[in-house]
Amino acid sequence: MARTDELADAGKTPTADRNAAGWRRLLPRTLFARVTLVIVAGLAVAQLLTFASVRYERGIAMRELMMIGIERDIASSVAILDRLPAAERGAWLDRLERRNYRFALGGELEGGPLRSPSLRPFGEAIVRALAPYPVTRLVQVPGAHEALQLQVRLGDGSDVVVHARRVDMPLSPWVPWALLLQLAVLAACVWFAVRLVTRPLAQLATAADGLGPDLQAEALDERGPAEVARAARAFNAMQRRIAGYMRERVEILASISHDLQTPITRMRLRTELMDSEPERDKFRQDLDAMRALVTEGVAYARTLHGAAEPPCRLDIDALLASLAGDYQDTGAAVQVEGRAGPPILTRPHALRRILANLVDNALKYGTQARLRVQPEGAALVLRVLDDGPGIPPDQLEAVFKPFYRVEGSRNRGTGGTGLGLAIAQQLAASIGARLELHNRAAGGLEARLTLPA
């Protein structure tokens, strides 16, 4: 079976793949549009097939009726002309004319043999009906639609030319409009039915997207059809369970942090009583690392638990200037480049914490940090650039994991706990921003924060 699949895959060509991809690009992107298109197209095809079948059946029936009646009418008219005196025949031509045939006294016939499949039995039926009057010539009129001419010899030896044509089934002008109206009504019903089915899916997707780190999205409406109400109840229950698990985790981390504070304090006091200064410094460093891990762990858990800070209008330029000023007061090389422009709606403390973590990360592994701000369309992009060693490309996503540290220059020996970028990522998600890391071509790392403006 695996060998068969390999042969089938080998038989596919790049051209076929490109053609398939091209067809897929022509399809609508949403399930609502695709289902509506399929059903409406199917109804339209079915309606056209029904109309074509009915029209074909009526055409056959009308042709049979016409074949039964027209040859007798032509034969009767020829018999009348034969019995009239030759001088009076011209006055009767207009009286005997009908919608699908007329007569002429004498004249030359223009055309060739009958080639139309539908016109041949029509002509043969007229010839049989005209007996015993001989038909000396039968031709198809060139350039005309389903028309023929017959040259009939009368009893006195004169000729009468019969101009006859097949008449298609008449179509009332209101029929196409009725069909279009019917298709429009069906399309409206399909649109409503598909919307009734797909709207709960869209609401469920919106609720899932709104379930951010704060886990405080609004509950879905549990009214409606049984299946929709059941899915809404299941989603709301899942949301409550996840929120409960997150609260329990925060409480556990908070309890551990609280319980660890006392032994860490006692150990620090005992360390101060040690006589050996080198050993005392080592113990003090270990205790500081433990305290930093506990503090950062609780801070990370709180970012996952919720964002209670309400959003408000914030002047990004003032925030960046204040942040850079604080670092410059401590002697750090932090510069701001560009201007953000009008204020945007965001959570100020969360945004400041994100930028502070990114700047701390840049200064920890480089000698300077540059805050570059640039509006891009409907977004505002904040970049934190450093001149450090960068991050291996295969670990650019992994560094957002809690307690993950890149080996080498970015390890715990430099003072990192592995939570700074994880906290920044969670806070960015809570304010609707996107945080990405890129290695710079000139060396160093670029932390790019894209804010919805």
C-alpha positions as a Markdown table, in Angstrom:
| # | Residue | x | y | z |
|---|---|---|---|---|
| 1 | Met | 0.0 | 0.0 | 0.0 |
| 2 | Ala | 2.8 | 2.4 | 0.9 |
| 3 | Arg | 4.5 | 1.5 | -2.4 |
| 4 | Thr | 1.3 | 2.3 | -4.3 |
| 5 | Asp | 1.1 | 5.7 | -2.6 |
| 6 | Glu | 4.7 | 6.4 | -3.5 |
| 7 | Leu | 4.1 | 5.6 | -7.2 |
| 8 | Ala | 1.0 | 7.8 | -7.1 |
| 9 | Asp | 2.9 | 10.7 | -5.6 |
| 10 | Ala | 5.7 | 10.2 | -8.1 |
| 11 | Gly | 3.2 | 10.4 | -11.0 |
| 12 | Lys | 2.2 | 13.9 | -9.9 |
| 13 | Thr | 3.8 | 16.7 | -11.9 |
| 14 | Pro | 4.6 | 20.2 | -10.8 |
| 15 | Thr | 2.3 | 21.5 | -13.5 |
| 16 | Ala | -0.6 | 19.5 | -12.1 |
| 17 | Asp | 0.2 | 20.8 | -8.6 |
| 18 | Arg | 0.3 | 24.4 | -9.9 |
| 19 | Asn | -3.0 | 23.9 | -11.7 |
| 20 | Ala | -4.7 | 22.5 | -8.6 |
| 21 | Ala | -3.3 | 25.4 | -6.5 |
| 22 | Gly | -4.7 | 27.8 | -9.1 |
| 23 | Trp | -8.2 | 26.3 | -8.9 |
| 24 | Arg | -8.1 | 26.4 | -5.1 |
| 25 | Arg | -7.2 | 30.1 | -5.2 |
| 26 | Leu | -10.4 | 30.8 | -7.2 |
| 27 | Leu | -12.5 | 29.2 | -4.5 |
| 28 | Pro | -13.9 | 31.5 | -1.7 |
| 29 | Arg | -12.0 | 31.4 | 1.5 |
| 30 | Thr | -14.9 | 31.0 | 4.0 |
| 31 | Leu | -17.1 | 28.0 | 4.5 |
| 32 | Phe | -20.2 | 30.1 | 4.3 |
| 33 | Ala | -19.3 | 31.3 | 0.8 |
| 34 | Arg | -18.2 | 27.8 | -0.4 |
| 35 | Val | -21.4 | 26.1 | 0.8 |
| 36 | Thr | -23.6 | 28.8 | -0.6 |
| 37 | Leu | -21.8 | 28.7 | -4.0 |
| 38 | Val | -22.1 | 24.9 | -4.2 |
| 39 | Ile | -25.8 | 24.8 | -3.4 |
| 40 | Val | -26.7 | 27.8 | -5.6 |
| 41 | Ala | -24.7 | 26.5 | -8.5 |
| 42 | Gly | -26.3 | 23.0 | -8.1 |
| 43 | Leu | -29.7 | 24.5 | -8.0 |
| 44 | Ala | -29.0 | 26.7 | -11.1 |
| 45 | Val | -27.7 | 23.6 | -13.0 |
| 46 | Ala | -30.7 | 21.5 | -12.0 |
| 47 | Gln | -33.0 | 24.3 | -13.0 |
| 48 | Leu | -31.3 | 24.7 | -16.4 |
| 49 | Leu | -31.5 | 21.0 | -17.0 |
| 50 | Thr | -35.2 | 20.9 | -16.1 |
| 51 | Phe | -35.9 | 23.9 | -18.4 |
| 52 | Ala | -33.9 | 22.3 | -21.2 |
| 53 | Ser | -35.7 | 19.0 | -20.8 |
| 54 | Val | -39.2 | 20.6 | -20.8 |
| 55 | Arg | -38.3 | 22.8 | -23.8 |
| 56 | Tyr | -37.0 | 19.7 | -25.7 |
| 57 | Glu | -40.1 | 17.7 | -24.9 |
| 58 | Arg | -42.3 | 20.6 | -25.9 |
| 59 | Gly | -40.3 | 21.0 | -29.1 |
| 60 | Ile | -40.8 | 17.3 | -30.0 |
| 61 | Ala | -44.5 | 17.5 | -29.2 |
| 62 | Met | -44.9 | 20.7 | -31.3 |
| 63 | Arg | -43.0 | 19.2 | -34.2 |
| 64 | Glu | -45.2 | 16.1 | -34.2 |
| 65 | Leu | -48.3 | 18.3 | -34.2 |
| 66 | Met | -46.8 | 20.5 | -36.9 |
| 67 | Met | -45.9 | 17.4 | -39.0 |
| 68 | Ile | -49.5 | 16.1 | -38.7 |
| 69 | Gly | -51.2 | 19.4 | -39.6 |
| 70 | Ile | -49.0 | 21.4 | -42.0 |
| 71 | Glu | -48.7 | 18.8 | -44.7 |
| 72 | Arg | -52.5 | 18.5 | -44.9 |
| 73 | Asp | -52.9 | 22.3 | -45.0 |
| 74 | Ile | -50.3 | 22.6 | -47.8 |
| 75 | Ala | -51.9 | 19.7 | -49.7 |
| 76 | Ser | -55.4 | 21.3 | -49.4 |
| 77 | Ser | -54.1 | 24.7 | -50.5 |
| 78 | Val | -52.4 | 23.1 | -53.6 |
| 79 | Ala | -55.7 | 21.3 | -54.4 |
| 80 | Ile | -57.6 | 24.6 | -54.2 |
| 81 | Leu | -55.1 | 26.3 | -56.5 |
| 82 | Asp | -55.4 | 23.4 | -59.0 |
| 83 | Arg | -59.1 | 23.8 | -59.2 |
| 84 | Leu | -59.1 | 27.6 | -59.6 |
| 85 | Pro | -58.8 | 29.1 | -63.1 |
| 86 | Ala | -55.3 | 30.1 | -63.9 |
| 87 | Ala | -56.2 | 33.8 | -64.0 |
| 88 | Glu | -57.6 | 33.7 | -60.5 |
| 89 | Arg | -54.8 | 31.8 | -58.7 |
| 90 | Gly | -52.7 | 34.9 | -58.1 |
| 91 | Ala | -55.5 | 36.6 | -56.0 |
| 92 | Trp | -55.7 | 33.5 | -53.7 |
| 93 | Leu | -52.0 | 33.4 | -52.8 |
| 94 | Asp | -52.3 | 35.9 | -49.9 |
| 95 | Arg | -55.4 | 34.1 | -48.6 |
| 96 | Leu | -53.7 | 30.8 | -48.5 |
| 97 | Glu | -50.5 | 32.1 | -46.9 |
| 98 | Arg | -49.8 | 31.1 | -43.3 |
| 99 | Arg | -47.0 | 31.8 | -40.7 |
| 100 | Asn | -44.9 | 28.9 | -41.8 |
| 101 | Tyr | -45.7 | 28.5 | -45.5 |
| 102 | Arg | -46.6 | 30.5 | -48.5 |
| 103 | Phe | -47.1 | 29.9 | -52.3 |
| 104 | Ala | -45.7 | 31.4 | -55.5 |
| 105 | Leu | -46.7 | 30.8 | -59.1 |
| 106 | Gly | -43.6 | 29.6 | -61.1 |
| 107 | Gly | -40.1 | 30.9 | -60.5 |
| 108 | Glu | -36.7 | 29.3 | -60.0 |
| 109 | Leu | -35.7 | 27.4 | -56.9 |
| 110 | Glu | -32.4 | 28.3 | -55.2 |
| 111 | Gly | -30.7 | 25.8 | -53.0 |
| 112 | Gly | -29.5 | 22.2 | -52.7 |
| 113 | Pro | -30.5 | 18.9 | -51.3 |
| 114 | Leu | -31.8 | 18.7 | -47.8 |
| 115 | Arg | -28.9 | 18.4 | -45.3 |
| 116 | Ser | -30.5 | 19.3 | -42.0 |
| 117 | Pro | -31.5 | 16.2 | -40.0 |
| 118 | Ser | -34.6 | 17.9 | -38.7 |
| 119 | Leu | -35.6 | 19.4 | -42.0 |
| 120 | Arg | -35.4 | 16.1 | -44.0 |
| 121 | Pro | -38.4 | 14.3 | -42.4 |
| 122 | Phe | -40.4 | 17.6 | -42.6 |
| 123 | Gly | -39.9 | 17.7 | -46.4 |
| 124 | Glu | -40.6 | 14.0 | -46.8 |
| 125 | Ala | -43.9 | 14.4 | -45.0 |
| 126 | Ile | -45.0 | 17.3 | -47.2 |
| 127 | Val | -44.1 | 15.3 | -50.3 |
| 128 | Arg | -46.2 | 12.4 | -49.2 |
| 129 | Ala | -49.2 | 14.6 | -48.3 |
| 130 | Leu | -49.1 | 16.3 | -51.7 |
| 131 | Ala | -49.7 | 13.1 | -53.6 |
| 132 | Pro | -51.0 | 12.7 | -56.3 |
| 133 | Tyr | -49.5 | 16.1 | -57.2 |
| 134 | Pro | -45.9 | 15.4 | -58.2 |
| 135 | Val | -43.1 | 17.3 | -56.6 |
| 136 | Thr | -40.5 | 17.9 | -59.3 |
| 137 | Arg | -37.9 | 19.5 | -57.1 |
| 138 | Leu | -37.2 | 19.8 | -53.3 |
| 139 | Val | -34.4 | 22.0 | -52.0 |
| 140 | Gln | -33.1 | 23.6 | -48.8 |
| 141 | Val | -33.0 | 27.4 | -48.8 |
| 142 | Pro | -29.4 | 28.5 | -48.3 |
| 143 | Gly | -28.9 | 31.0 | -45.4 |
| 144 | Ala | -32.4 | 30.6 | -44.0 |
| 145 | His | -33.2 | 28.8 | -40.7 |
| 146 | Glu | -34.9 | 25.5 | -41.3 |
| 147 | Ala | -36.6 | 26.5 | -44.6 |
| 148 | Leu | -37.2 | 24.6 | -47.8 |
| 149 | Gln | -38.9 | 25.0 | -51.2 |
| 150 | Leu | -40.9 | 22.5 | -53.2 |
| 151 | Gln | -41.9 | 22.8 | -56.9 |
| 152 | Val | -45.3 | 21.1 | -57.4 |
| 153 | Arg | -46.8 | 20.3 | -60.8 |
| 154 | Leu | -50.5 | 21.1 | -61.1 |
| 155 | Gly | -53.0 | 19.3 | -63.3 |
| 156 | Asp | -52.8 | 21.8 | -66.1 |
| 157 | Gly | -49.0 | 21.5 | -66.3 |
| 158 | Ser | -48.2 | 24.8 | -64.5 |
| 159 | Asp | -45.9 | 24.9 | -61.4 |
| 160 | Val | -46.5 | 26.2 | -57.9 |
| 161 | Val | -43.6 | 26.8 | -55.6 |
| 162 | Val | -44.2 | 26.1 | -51.9 |
| 163 | His | -42.0 | 28.0 | -49.4 |
| 164 | Ala | -42.2 | 26.2 | -46.1 |
| 165 | Arg | -40.2 | 26.4 | -42.8 |
| 166 | Arg | -40.1 | 24.8 | -39.5 |
| 167 | Val | -41.2 | 27.0 | -36.6 |
| 168 | Asp | -39.6 | 26.5 | -33.3 |
| 169 | Met | -41.5 | 26.3 | -30.1 |
| 170 | Pro | -42.5 | 29.8 | -29.0 |
| 171 | Leu | -41.2 | 31.0 | -25.7 |
| 172 | Ser | -43.2 | 33.5 | -23.6 |
| 173 | Pro | -41.1 | 36.5 | -22.6 |
| 174 | Trp | -42.0 | 36.1 | -19.0 |
| 175 | Val | -40.6 | 32.6 | -18.7 |
| 176 | Pro | -36.9 | 33.7 | -18.3 |
| 177 | Trp | -37.8 | 36.3 | -15.8 |
| 178 | Ala | -39.9 | 33.7 | -13.8 |
| 179 | Leu | -36.9 | 31.4 | -13.8 |
| 180 | Leu | -34.5 | 34.1 | -12.6 |
| 181 | Leu | -37.0 | 35.1 | -9.9 |
| 182 | Gln | -37.2 | 31.5 | -8.8 |
| 183 | Leu | -33.4 | 31.1 | -8.7 |
| 184 | Ala | -33.2 | 34.4 | -6.7 |
| 185 | Val | -35.7 | 33.1 | -4.2 |
| 186 | Leu | -33.9 | 29.8 | -3.9 |
| 187 | Ala | -30.5 | 31.6 | -3.5 |
| 188 | Ala | -32.0 | 33.7 | -0.7 |
| 189 | Cys | -33.3 | 30.6 | 1.1 |
| 190 | Val | -29.9 | 28.9 | 0.6 |
| 191 | Trp | -28.1 | 32.0 | 2.0 |
| 192 | Phe | -30.3 | 32.1 | 5.1 |
| 193 | Ala | -30.0 | 28.3 | 5.6 |
| 194 | Val | -26.2 | 28.3 | 5.2 |
| 195 | Arg | -25.9 | 31.3 | 7.5 |
| 196 | Leu | -28.0 | 29.6 | 10.1 |
| 197 | Val | -25.5 | 26.7 | 10.0 |
| 198 | Thr | -22.2 | 28.5 | 9.7 |
| 199 | Arg | -22.9 | 31.5 | 12.0 |
| 200 | Pro | -22.5 | 29.5 | 15.2 |
| 201 | Leu | -19.1 | 28.3 | 13.8 |
| 202 | Ala | -18.1 | 31.9 | 13.3 |
| 203 | Gln | -19.2 | 32.9 | 16.8 |
| 204 | Leu | -17.3 | 29.9 | 18.2 |
| 205 | Ala | -14.2 | 31.0 | 16.3 |
| 206 | Thr | -14.6 | 34.6 | 17.5 |
| 207 | Ala | -15.0 | 33.4 | 21.1 |
| 208 | Ala | -11.9 | 31.2 | 20.8 |
| 209 | Asp | -9.9 | 34.1 | 19.4 |
| 210 | Gly | -11.1 | 36.3 | 22.2 |
| 211 | Leu | -10.0 | 33.8 | 24.8 |
| 212 | Gly | -6.6 | 35.5 | 25.5 |
| 213 | Pro | -4.3 | 35.2 | 28.4 |
| 214 | Asp | -6.8 | 36.8 | 30.7 |
| 215 | Leu | -9.3 | 33.9 | 30.1 |
| 216 | Gln | -12.2 | 36.4 | 30.6 |
| 217 | Ala | -13.9 | 36.3 | 27.3 |
| 218 | Glu | -17.7 | 36.7 | 27.2 |
| 219 | Ala | -19.7 | 33.4 | 27.4 |
| 220 | Leu | -21.4 | 32.2 | 24.2 |
| 221 | Asp | -25.2 | 32.5 | 24.0 |
| 222 | Glu | -26.6 | 29.1 | 24.8 |
| 223 | Arg | -29.9 | 29.6 | 23.0 |
| 224 | Gly | -30.8 | 28.4 | 19.6 |
| 225 | Pro | -31.0 | 24.9 | 17.9 |
| 226 | Ala | -30.1 | 21.9 | 20.1 |
| 227 | Glu | -26.8 | 21.3 | 18.4 |
| 228 | Val | -25.7 | 24.9 | 18.6 |
| 229 | Ala | -26.8 | 25.2 | 22.2 |
| 230 | Arg | -24.9 | 22.1 | 23.1 |
| 231 | Ala | -21.7 | 23.3 | 21.4 |
| 232 | Ala | -22.0 | 26.7 | 23.2 |
| 233 | Arg | -22.5 | 25.0 | 26.6 |
| 234 | Ala | -19.5 | 22.7 | 26.0 |
| 235 | Phe | -17.3 | 25.7 | 25.0 |
| 236 | Asn | -18.4 | 27.8 | 28.0 |
| 237 | Ala | -17.7 | 24.8 | 30.3 |
| 238 | Met | -14.3 | 24.3 | 28.8 |
| 239 | Gln | -13.6 | 28.0 | 29.2 |
| 240 | Arg | -14.5 | 27.8 | 32.9 |
| 241 | Arg | -12.4 | 24.7 | 33.4 |
| 242 | Ile | -9.4 | 26.3 | 31.8 |
| 243 | Ala | -9.8 | 29.5 | 33.9 |
| 244 | Gly | -10.1 | 27.3 | 37.0 |
| 245 | Tyr | -6.9 | 25.4 | 36.2 |
| 246 | Met | -5.1 | 28.7 | 35.6 |
| 247 | Arg | -6.3 | 30.1 | 38.9 |
| 248 | Glu | -5.1 | 27.0 | 40.7 |
| 249 | Arg | -1.7 | 27.2 | 39.1 |
| 250 | Val | -1.3 | 30.9 | 40.1 |
| 251 | Glu | -2.4 | 30.0 | 43.6 |
| 252 | Ile | 0.1 | 27.2 | 43.8 |
| 253 | Leu | 2.9 | 29.4 | 42.5 |
| 254 | Ala | 1.9 | 32.2 | 44.9 |
| 255 | Ser | 1.9 | 29.7 | 47.8 |
| 256 | Ile | 5.3 | 28.3 | 46.9 |
| 257 | Ser | 6.7 | 31.8 | 46.5 |
| 258 | His | 5.3 | 32.8 | 49.9 |
| 259 | Asp | 6.6 | 29.6 | 51.6 |
| 260 | Leu | 10.0 | 30.0 | 50.0 |
| 261 | Gln | 10.5 | 33.5 | 51.2 |
| 262 | Thr | 11.0 | 32.5 | 54.8 |
| 263 | Pro | 13.6 | 29.8 | 54.3 |
| 264 | Ile | 15.5 | 32.0 | 51.8 |
| 265 | Thr | 15.5 | 34.8 | 54.4 |
| 266 | Arg | 16.8 | 32.5 | 57.1 |
| 267 | Met | 19.5 | 31.1 | 54.8 |
| 268 | Arg | 20.5 | 34.6 | 53.9 |
| 269 | Leu | 20.8 | 35.6 | 57.6 |
| 270 | Arg | 22.9 | 32.5 | 58.3 |
| 271 | Thr | 25.1 | 33.3 | 55.3 |
| 272 | Glu | 25.9 | 36.7 | 56.9 |
| 273 | Leu | 27.2 | 34.9 | 59.9 |
| 274 | Met | 29.6 | 32.8 | 57.9 |
| 275 | Asp | 33.3 | 33.5 | 58.5 |
| 276 | Ser | 34.6 | 32.5 | 55.1 |
| 277 | Glu | 34.0 | 35.5 | 52.8 |
| 278 | Pro | 34.4 | 33.5 | 49.4 |
| 279 | Glu | 31.8 | 30.9 | 50.6 |
| 280 | Arg | 29.5 | 33.6 | 51.9 |
| 281 | Asp | 29.6 | 35.4 | 48.5 |
| 282 | Lys | 28.8 | 32.1 | 46.7 |
| 283 | Phe | 25.8 | 31.4 | 49.0 |
| 284 | Arg | 24.6 | 35.0 | 48.6 |
| 285 | Gln | 24.6 | 34.6 | 44.8 |
| 286 | Asp | 22.7 | 31.4 | 44.9 |
| 287 | Leu | 20.1 | 32.9 | 47.2 |
| 288 | Asp | 19.7 | 35.9 | 44.9 |
| 289 | Ala | 19.2 | 33.5 | 41.9 |
| 290 | Met | 16.6 | 31.6 | 43.8 |
| 291 | Arg | 14.7 | 34.8 | 44.8 |
| 292 | Ala | 14.8 | 36.0 | 41.2 |
| 293 | Leu | 13.4 | 32.7 | 39.9 |
| 294 | Val | 10.6 | 32.8 | 42.4 |
| 295 | Thr | 9.7 | 36.4 | 41.6 |
| 296 | Glu | 9.9 | 35.9 | 37.9 |
| 297 | Gly | 7.8 | 32.7 | 38.1 |
| 298 | Val | 5.0 | 34.5 | 39.9 |
| 299 | Ala | 5.2 | 37.4 | 37.5 |
| 300 | Tyr | 4.9 | 35.0 | 34.6 |
| 301 | Ala | 1.9 | 33.2 | 36.2 |
| 302 | Arg | 0.2 | 36.5 | 36.7 |
| 303 | Thr | 0.6 | 37.4 | 33.1 |
| 304 | Leu | -1.1 | 34.2 | 32.2 |
| 305 | His | -3.9 | 34.6 | 34.7 |
| 306 | Gly | -5.3 | 37.9 | 33.5 |
| 307 | Ala | -4.9 | 41.5 | 32.4 |
| 308 | Ala | -6.9 | 43.5 | 34.8 |
| 309 | Glu | -5.5 | 46.8 | 33.5 |
| 310 | Pro | -8.1 | 48.7 | 31.4 |
| 311 | Pro | -7.0 | 50.0 | 28.0 |
| 312 | Cys | -6.6 | 53.7 | 27.5 |
| 313 | Arg | -5.2 | 56.3 | 25.1 |
| 314 | Leu | -1.4 | 56.3 | 25.3 |
| 315 | Asp | 1.2 | 58.7 | 23.8 |
| 316 | Ile | 3.8 | 56.2 | 22.6 |
| 317 | Asp | 6.4 | 58.9 | 22.0 |
| 318 | Ala | 6.1 | 60.0 | 25.6 |
| 319 | Leu | 6.3 | 56.4 | 26.9 |
| 320 | Leu | 9.5 | 55.7 | 24.9 |
| 321 | Ala | 11.1 | 59.0 | 26.0 |
| 322 | Ser | 10.4 | 58.2 | 29.6 |
| 323 | Leu | 11.6 | 54.6 | 29.3 |
| 324 | Ala | 14.8 | 55.7 | 27.6 |
| 325 | Gly | 15.4 | 58.4 | 30.2 |
| 326 | Asp | 15.1 | 55.9 | 33.0 |
| 327 | Tyr | 17.8 | 53.7 | 31.5 |
| 328 | Gln | 20.0 | 56.7 | 30.6 |
| 329 | Asp | 19.9 | 57.8 | 34.2 |
| 330 | Thr | 21.5 | 54.5 | 35.2 |
| 331 | Gly | 24.2 | 54.9 | 32.5 |
| 332 | Ala | 22.7 | 52.5 | 30.0 |
| 333 | Ala | 23.0 | 53.4 | 26.3 |
| 334 | Val | 19.4 | 53.5 | 25.1 |
| 335 | Gln | 18.3 | 55.7 | 22.3 |
| 336 | Val | 14.9 | 56.3 | 20.6 |
| 337 | Glu | 14.5 | 56.7 | 16.8 |
| 338 | Gly | 11.4 | 57.9 | 15.0 |
| 339 | Arg | 8.0 | 59.1 | 16.1 |
| 340 | Ala | 4.8 | 57.2 | 16.6 |
| 341 | Gly | 2.4 | 60.1 | 16.0 |
| 342 | Pro | -1.1 | 60.1 | 17.4 |
| 343 | Pro | -1.9 | 58.2 | 20.7 |
| 344 | Ile | -3.2 | 54.7 | 20.4 |
| 345 | Leu | -5.5 | 52.6 | 22.6 |
| 346 | Thr | -3.6 | 50.0 | 24.6 |
| 347 | Arg | -2.6 | 49.0 | 28.2 |
| 348 | Pro | 0.2 | 51.3 | 29.3 |
| 349 | His | 1.7 | 49.2 | 32.1 |
| 350 | Ala | 1.7 | 46.0 | 30.1 |
| 351 | Leu | 3.3 | 47.8 | 27.1 |
| 352 | Arg | 6.0 | 49.4 | 29.3 |
| 353 | Arg | 6.7 | 46.0 | 30.9 |
| 354 | Ile | 7.1 | 44.4 | 27.4 |
| 355 | Leu | 9.5 | 47.1 | 26.3 |
| 356 | Ala | 11.4 | 47.0 | 29.5 |
| 357 | Asn | 12.0 | 43.3 | 29.2 |
| 358 | Leu | 13.1 | 43.6 | 25.6 |
| 359 | Val | 15.5 | 46.5 | 26.5 |
| 360 | Asp | 16.9 | 44.5 | 29.5 |
| 361 | Asn | 17.4 | 41.6 | 27.2 |
| 362 | Ala | 19.2 | 43.8 | 24.6 |
| 363 | Leu | 21.5 | 45.4 | 27.3 |
| 364 | Lys | 22.2 | 42.1 | 28.9 |
| 365 | Tyr | 23.7 | 40.6 | 25.7 |
| 366 | Gly | 24.9 | 43.8 | 24.0 |
| 367 | Thr | 26.4 | 47.2 | 24.8 |
| 368 | Gln | 23.5 | 49.3 | 23.6 |
| 369 | Ala | 19.8 | 49.3 | 22.8 |
| 370 | Arg | 17.9 | 51.3 | 20.2 |
| 371 | Leu | 14.2 | 51.8 | 20.3 |
| 372 | Arg | 13.0 | 52.4 | 16.8 |
| 373 | Val | 9.3 | 53.3 | 16.2 |
| 374 | Gln | 7.6 | 53.4 | 12.8 |
| 375 | Pro | 3.9 | 53.5 | 11.7 |
| 376 | Glu | 3.2 | 50.9 | 9.0 |
| 377 | Gly | -0.3 | 51.2 | 7.5 |
| 378 | Ala | -2.9 | 50.3 | 10.2 |
| 379 | Ala | -0.2 | 49.1 | 12.6 |
| 380 | Leu | 2.6 | 50.6 | 14.8 |
| 381 | Val | 5.9 | 48.7 | 14.8 |
| 382 | Leu | 8.3 | 49.1 | 17.7 |
| 383 | Arg | 11.7 | 47.6 | 17.2 |
| 384 | Val | 14.3 | 47.0 | 19.9 |
| 385 | Leu | 17.8 | 46.6 | 18.3 |
| 386 | Asp | 20.9 | 45.4 | 20.0 |
| 387 | Asp | 24.5 | 44.6 | 19.0 |
| 388 | Gly | 24.8 | 41.3 | 20.8 |
| 389 | Pro | 25.6 | 37.8 | 19.4 |
| 390 | Gly | 22.0 | 37.1 | 18.3 |
| 391 | Ile | 20.1 | 33.8 | 18.5 |
| 392 | Pro | 20.6 | 30.7 | 16.4 |
| 393 | Pro | 17.8 | 30.7 | 13.8 |
| 394 | Asp | 16.4 | 27.3 | 14.9 |
| 395 | Gln | 15.9 | 28.7 | 18.4 |
| 396 | Leu | 14.1 | 32.0 | 17.6 |
| 397 | Glu | 10.7 | 30.5 | 18.5 |
| 398 | Ala | 12.0 | 28.3 | 21.4 |
| 399 | Val | 13.2 | 31.3 | 23.4 |
| 400 | Phe | 9.6 | 32.3 | 24.1 |
| 401 | Lys | 9.1 | 29.2 | 26.2 |
| 402 | Pro | 9.3 | 29.6 | 30.0 |
| 403 | Phe | 12.7 | 29.0 | 31.6 |
| 404 | Tyr | 14.3 | 28.4 | 28.2 |
| 405 | Arg | 17.8 | 29.7 | 27.8 |
| 406 | Val | 20.1 | 29.5 | 24.7 |
| 407 | Glu | 23.3 | 27.8 | 25.5 |
| 408 | Gly | 26.5 | 30.0 | 25.2 |
| 409 | Ser | 26.3 | 33.7 | 25.8 |
| 410 | Arg | 22.6 | 33.6 | 26.7 |
| 411 | Asn | 22.6 | 31.4 | 29.8 |
| 412 | Arg | 21.9 | 31.7 | 33.5 |
| 413 | Gly | 25.5 | 32.8 | 34.0 |
| 414 | Thr | 24.6 | 36.2 | 32.5 |
| 415 | Gly | 21.8 | 36.6 | 35.0 |
| 416 | Gly | 18.9 | 35.5 | 33.0 |
| 417 | Thr | 16.0 | 33.3 | 34.3 |
| 418 | Gly | 14.5 | 32.4 | 30.9 |
| 419 | Leu | 11.3 | 34.2 | 31.7 |
| 420 | Gly | 11.8 | 37.7 | 30.3 |
| 421 | Leu | 10.8 | 36.9 | 26.7 |
| 422 | Ala | 8.1 | 34.5 | 27.8 |
| 423 | Ile | 6.5 | 37.3 | 29.9 |
| 424 | Ala | 6.8 | 39.7 | 27.1 |
| 425 | Gln | 5.2 | 37.3 | 24.7 |
| 426 | Gln | 2.2 | 36.7 | 27.0 |
| 427 | Leu | 1.7 | 40.4 | 27.7 |
| 428 | Ala | 1.9 | 41.1 | 23.9 |
| 429 | Ala | -0.9 | 38.6 | 23.3 |
| 430 | Ser | -3.0 | 40.2 | 26.1 |
| 431 | Ile | -2.8 | 43.6 | 24.4 |
| 432 | Gly | -3.5 | 42.2 | 20.9 |
| 433 | Ala | 0.1 | 42.8 | 19.7 |
| 434 | Arg | 2.5 | 40.4 | 17.9 |
| 435 | Leu | 6.1 | 39.9 | 19.1 |
| 436 | Glu | 8.8 | 38.5 | 16.8 |
| 437 | Leu | 12.5 | 38.0 | 16.9 |
| 438 | His | 14.9 | 38.4 | 13.9 |
| 439 | Asn | 18.6 | 38.2 | 13.6 |
| 440 | Arg | 20.0 | 41.4 | 12.0 |
| 441 | Ala | 22.3 | 41.1 | 9.0 |
| 442 | Ala | 24.8 | 43.5 | 10.5 |
| 443 | Gly | 24.8 | 41.5 | 13.7 |
| 444 | Gly | 22.7 | 41.5 | 16.8 |
| 445 | Leu | 19.0 | 40.8 | 17.5 |
| 446 | Glu | 15.8 | 42.7 | 16.5 |
| 447 | Ala | 12.8 | 42.3 | 18.7 |
| 448 | Arg | 9.8 | 43.5 | 16.7 |
| 449 | Leu | 6.5 | 44.4 | 18.4 |
| 450 | Thr | 3.6 | 45.1 | 16.1 |
| 451 | Leu | 0.7 | 47.0 | 17.8 |
| 452 | Pro | -2.7 | 47.6 | 16.2 |
| 453 | Ala | -3.0 | 51.3 | 15.8 |
